């Protein structure tokens, strides 16, 4: 049974989320102690996190950053006000998808299932490979002779899409469509921020030049001699 951890202070929203996800046999756990929220994440190791932005202590951006130090579980951010800037900031901070308040039960379940399925569809021994690089879909670890780097689910999804199209340019529109369901409230800048963050991680295993920018079009994954 997958565990969903809800970082939300509105009892009505928590009740709705718990009721709807319980129908699909998901275990829903809401924050019990706001002063030790990071400890709860560390102990529970949820399969997915739902995180509001406006919260009683630190905001959702802070808790998403904290969560990224503790787990690679997908994060769906919940936003109501200032949608454009909040969504861009959240995805740049490591969120994998977003929900806009008020959201329907159908959309909630669809997004939760899509992210959980994306994380669970590959087994431990199924890896994606290009050149001497190996990407583990399940653990989101990318490794080669220079070492191993841990990616977030979104970074892992970016690598997977680019590696599946190795040597070919993937347009920005395609990436927004595939990774963020159309990216209605996102723009090229948000994608650029994610690519930049991924590149910084790739540099630690000598892959700083692996992602080529096709100016005005998109990105292409290559090996050193290409």
C-alpha positions as CSV (number, residue, x, y, z in Angstrom):
1,X,0.0,0.0,0.0
2,X,1.5,3.3,-1.1
3,X,1.8,6.0,1.6
4,X,0.9,9.6,0.7
5,X,2.2,12.3,3.1
6,X,0.1,15.5,3.1
7,X,1.8,18.8,4.1
8,X,-1.4,20.8,4.5
9,X,-3.1,22.8,7.3
10,X,-6.6,22.9,6.0
11,X,-8.7,20.2,7.6
12,X,-11.2,20.2,4.8
13,X,-8.6,19.6,2.2
14,X,-6.9,16.8,4.3
15,X,-10.3,15.2,4.8
16,X,-11.1,15.3,1.0
17,X,-7.6,13.9,0.1
18,X,-7.8,11.1,2.6
19,X,-11.4,10.1,1.5
20,X,-10.6,10.1,-2.2
21,X,-7.2,8.3,-2.0
22,X,-8.5,5.7,0.5
23,X,-10.9,4.5,-2.3
24,X,-7.7,3.5,-4.2
25,X,-6.2,1.8,-1.2
26,X,-3.6,4.5,-0.5
27,X,-2.5,5.3,3.0
28,X,-2.8,9.0,3.8
29,X,-0.8,10.5,6.6
30,X,-1.0,14.3,7.4
31,X,1.5,16.3,9.4
32,X,1.2,15.7,13.1
33,X,3.9,18.0,14.5
34,X,4.8,21.1,12.5
35,X,7.9,21.6,14.6
36,X,9.3,18.2,13.6
37,X,7.9,17.9,10.1
38,X,11.3,16.9,8.6
39,X,11.6,14.1,11.2
40,X,8.2,12.8,10.2
41,X,9.3,12.6,6.5
42,X,12.6,10.9,7.4
43,X,10.8,8.3,9.6
44,X,7.8,7.6,7.3
45,X,9.7,7.7,4.0
46,X,6.4,8.2,2.0
47,X,5.9,7.1,-1.5
48,X,4.6,10.5,-2.5
49,X,4.2,14.0,-0.9
50,X,1.4,16.5,-1.4
51,X,2.6,19.9,-0.2
52,X,0.7,23.2,0.1
53,X,2.5,26.5,-0.3
54,X,0.9,28.6,2.4
55,X,1.6,26.9,5.7
56,X,1.6,27.8,9.5
57,X,5.4,27.7,10.0
58,X,7.7,27.7,7.0
59,X,6.2,27.9,3.6
60,X,5.9,24.9,1.2
61,X,9.0,25.9,-0.8
62,X,11.1,25.4,2.4
63,X,9.6,22.1,3.2
64,X,10.1,20.8,-0.4
65,X,13.7,21.7,-0.2
66,X,14.0,19.9,3.2
67,X,12.2,16.9,1.8
68,X,14.6,16.6,-1.1
69,X,17.4,16.0,1.4
70,X,15.5,13.2,3.0
71,X,13.6,11.4,0.2
72,X,13.4,11.1,-3.6
73,X,9.7,10.6,-3.4
74,X,7.6,12.6,-6.0
75,X,6.2,15.9,-4.8
76,X,3.0,17.4,-5.9
77,X,2.7,21.0,-4.9
78,X,-0.7,22.6,-4.2
79,X,-1.2,26.2,-5.1
80,X,-4.1,28.7,-4.9
81,X,-2.8,32.2,-5.2
82,X,-0.3,33.7,-7.6
83,X,-0.4,30.5,-9.6
84,X,2.1,31.3,-12.3
85,X,5.0,32.4,-10.0
86,X,4.2,29.8,-7.4
87,X,4.2,26.9,-9.9
88,X,7.4,28.0,-11.5
89,X,9.1,28.4,-8.2
90,X,7.8,25.1,-6.9
91,X,9.0,23.1,-10.0
92,X,12.3,24.9,-9.9
93,X,12.6,23.8,-6.2
94,X,12.1,20.2,-7.0
95,X,8.3,19.6,-7.3
96,X,7.2,17.0,-9.9
97,X,3.7,18.2,-10.6
98,X,1.1,20.6,-9.3
99,X,-2.6,20.9,-8.3
100,X,-4.5,24.2,-8.3
101,X,-7.1,24.8,-5.6
102,X,-9.9,24.0,-5.8
103,X,-9.0,20.7,-7.4
104,X,-11.3,17.8,-8.3
105,X,-10.9,14.3,-6.9
106,X,-10.5,13.0,-10.4
107,X,-7.5,15.2,-11.1
108,X,-6.0,14.4,-7.7
109,X,-6.2,10.7,-8.2
110,X,-4.9,10.9,-11.8
111,X,-1.8,12.9,-10.8
112,X,-1.0,10.7,-7.8
113,X,-1.4,7.5,-9.9
114,X,0.7,8.9,-12.7
115,X,3.6,9.8,-10.5
116,X,3.5,6.6,-8.5
117,X,3.3,4.6,-11.7
118,X,6.2,6.5,-13.2
119,X,8.3,5.6,-10.1
120,X,7.3,2.0,-9.9
121,X,7.1,0.9,-13.6
122,X,10.8,-0.1,-13.7
123,X,12.3,-2.9,-11.7
124,X,15.7,-2.8,-10.0
125,X,17.5,-4.6,-12.8
126,X,16.0,-2.5,-15.6
127,X,18.4,0.2,-16.4
128,X,18.6,2.8,-19.2
129,X,22.1,3.0,-20.8
130,X,23.8,5.3,-23.2
131,X,27.6,5.2,-23.7
132,X,29.1,4.1,-20.4
133,X,26.3,5.7,-18.4
134,X,23.6,3.7,-16.6
135,X,20.4,5.2,-15.2
136,X,18.3,3.2,-12.7
137,X,14.6,4.1,-13.2
138,X,13.6,2.9,-9.7
139,X,16.3,4.6,-7.6
140,X,16.8,7.6,-9.9
141,X,20.6,7.0,-9.7
142,X,22.8,7.8,-12.6
143,X,26.3,6.1,-12.6
144,X,29.4,5.7,-14.7
145,X,33.1,5.2,-14.1
146,X,33.3,8.6,-12.5
147,X,30.8,7.8,-9.8
148,X,27.1,7.9,-9.0
149,X,24.7,10.8,-8.5
150,X,21.3,10.8,-7.0
151,X,18.6,12.6,-9.0
152,X,15.2,13.8,-8.1
153,X,12.2,12.2,-9.8
154,X,11.9,15.1,-12.2
155,X,15.6,15.1,-13.0
156,X,15.4,11.4,-13.5
157,X,12.4,11.8,-15.8
158,X,14.4,14.4,-17.8
159,X,17.4,12.1,-18.2
160,X,15.1,9.2,-19.1
161,X,13.3,11.2,-21.9
162,X,16.6,12.6,-23.3
163,X,18.3,9.2,-23.1
164,X,15.3,7.5,-24.9
165,X,16.0,10.0,-27.7
166,X,19.7,9.8,-27.4
167,X,21.4,12.0,-30.1
168,X,18.1,13.5,-31.1
169,X,16.8,16.9,-30.1
170,X,13.8,16.9,-27.8
171,X,11.9,20.2,-28.0
172,X,11.0,22.3,-25.0
173,X,7.3,21.8,-25.8
174,X,7.7,18.0,-25.7
175,X,9.4,18.1,-22.4
176,X,6.8,20.4,-20.8
177,X,4.1,18.1,-22.3
178,X,5.6,14.8,-21.2
179,X,6.8,15.8,-17.7
180,X,4.3,18.4,-16.5
181,X,1.2,17.4,-18.5
182,X,1.3,20.3,-20.9
183,X,3.0,22.8,-18.6
184,X,0.0,25.2,-18.8
185,X,1.3,27.3,-16.0
186,X,5.0,26.8,-16.7
187,X,7.3,28.4,-19.3
188,X,10.7,27.9,-20.8
189,X,12.4,29.5,-17.9
190,X,11.1,26.8,-15.5
191,X,12.4,24.1,-17.8
192,X,15.8,25.9,-18.1
193,X,16.1,26.0,-14.3
194,X,15.5,22.3,-14.1
195,X,18.0,21.6,-16.9
196,X,20.6,23.8,-15.2
197,X,20.2,22.0,-11.9
198,X,20.5,18.7,-13.6
199,X,23.6,19.8,-15.4
200,X,25.3,20.8,-12.1
201,X,24.7,17.2,-10.8
202,X,26.0,15.7,-14.0
203,X,29.2,17.7,-13.7
204,X,30.0,15.6,-10.5
205,X,30.3,12.5,-12.7
206,X,32.1,14.1,-15.6
207,X,28.9,14.6,-17.7
208,X,28.9,18.4,-17.6
209,X,28.6,18.6,-21.4
210,X,26.2,15.7,-21.9
211,X,23.1,17.9,-22.4
212,X,23.5,20.1,-25.5
213,X,21.3,23.1,-26.0
214,X,19.8,23.5,-29.4
215,X,19.1,27.2,-29.2
216,X,15.4,28.1,-29.6
217,X,14.4,24.4,-30.0
218,X,15.3,22.1,-27.1
219,X,17.9,19.8,-25.8
220,X,19.9,16.8,-26.9
221,X,21.8,14.1,-24.9
222,X,25.2,13.1,-26.3
223,X,28.3,11.3,-25.3
224,X,31.7,13.0,-25.3
225,X,32.7,12.1,-28.9
226,X,29.5,13.3,-30.5
